[in-house]
């Protein structure tokens, strides 16, 4: 459970209530973030030492693949 004070702070910062957030579809969430930040959501392959130090083994082992890399590999296989 989240405390009442934390809920109020989150709703103020995000601009939506927790109930509204829980009812959003994935595409609605992505569109909301794009509209709020003015930027598209992407996964960056650039290493961020602040995140690696938090114990994410996928980041540490460089196991994430971007959609661009995946498309390049698929195109190479189809040729």
C-alpha positions as CSV (number, residue, x, y, z in Angstrom):
1,X,0.0,0.0,0.0
2,X,1.1,3.5,-0.6
3,X,0.7,6.2,2.0
4,X,-1.8,9.0,1.5
5,X,0.9,11.6,1.5
6,X,2.9,9.7,-1.2
7,X,-0.2,9.2,-3.3
8,X,-0.9,13.0,-3.2
9,X,2.7,13.8,-4.2
10,X,2.6,11.3,-7.1
11,X,-0.7,12.5,-8.4
12,X,0.6,16.1,-8.3
13,X,3.8,15.2,-10.2
14,X,2.2,12.8,-12.7
15,X,-1.0,14.7,-13.3
16,X,-3.2,11.6,-13.0
17,X,-4.7,9.8,-10.0
18,X,-3.5,6.3,-9.3
19,X,-6.8,4.9,-10.4
20,X,-6.5,6.7,-13.7
21,X,-3.0,5.3,-14.2
22,X,-4.1,1.8,-13.4
23,X,-6.8,2.0,-16.0
24,X,-4.5,3.2,-18.8
25,X,-3.5,0.8,-21.6
26,X,0.1,0.5,-22.5
27,X,-0.4,2.6,-25.6
28,X,-2.3,5.2,-23.5
29,X,0.6,5.3,-21.1
30,X,3.2,5.8,-23.8
31,X,1.1,8.6,-25.4
32,X,0.6,10.3,-22.1
33,X,4.4,10.3,-21.4
34,X,5.1,11.6,-24.9
35,X,2.5,14.4,-24.5
36,X,3.8,15.3,-21.1
37,X,7.6,15.2,-21.9
38,X,7.5,16.0,-25.6
39,X,9.9,13.1,-26.2
40,X,9.4,9.5,-27.5
41,X,10.1,6.7,-25.1
42,X,13.2,4.8,-26.2
43,X,15.6,2.4,-24.6
44,X,19.2,3.7,-24.8
45,X,22.1,1.3,-25.2
46,X,24.4,3.9,-23.6
47,X,25.6,2.7,-20.3
48,X,24.6,4.8,-17.3
49,X,26.8,4.1,-14.3
50,X,24.0,5.2,-12.0
51,X,21.8,2.3,-13.2
52,X,24.5,-0.4,-13.6
53,X,25.5,0.0,-9.9
54,X,21.9,-0.9,-8.9
55,X,22.4,-4.5,-9.8
56,X,20.5,-4.9,-13.0
57,X,22.2,-8.0,-14.6
58,X,20.8,-7.3,-18.0
59,X,22.3,-3.9,-18.2
60,X,25.6,-5.1,-16.8
61,X,25.8,-7.9,-19.4
62,X,24.6,-5.7,-22.3
63,X,21.7,-8.2,-22.9
64,X,19.2,-5.6,-24.0
65,X,18.5,-5.2,-27.7
66,X,16.9,-2.1,-29.3
67,X,14.3,-2.5,-32.0
68,X,16.7,-0.9,-34.5
69,X,19.3,-3.6,-33.7
70,X,16.6,-6.3,-34.0
71,X,15.4,-5.0,-37.3
72,X,19.0,-4.9,-38.7
73,X,19.5,-8.5,-37.6
74,X,16.2,-9.6,-39.2
75,X,17.1,-7.8,-42.5
76,X,20.5,-9.5,-42.5
77,X,18.9,-12.9,-42.1
78,X,16.4,-12.3,-44.9
79,X,19.1,-11.4,-47.5
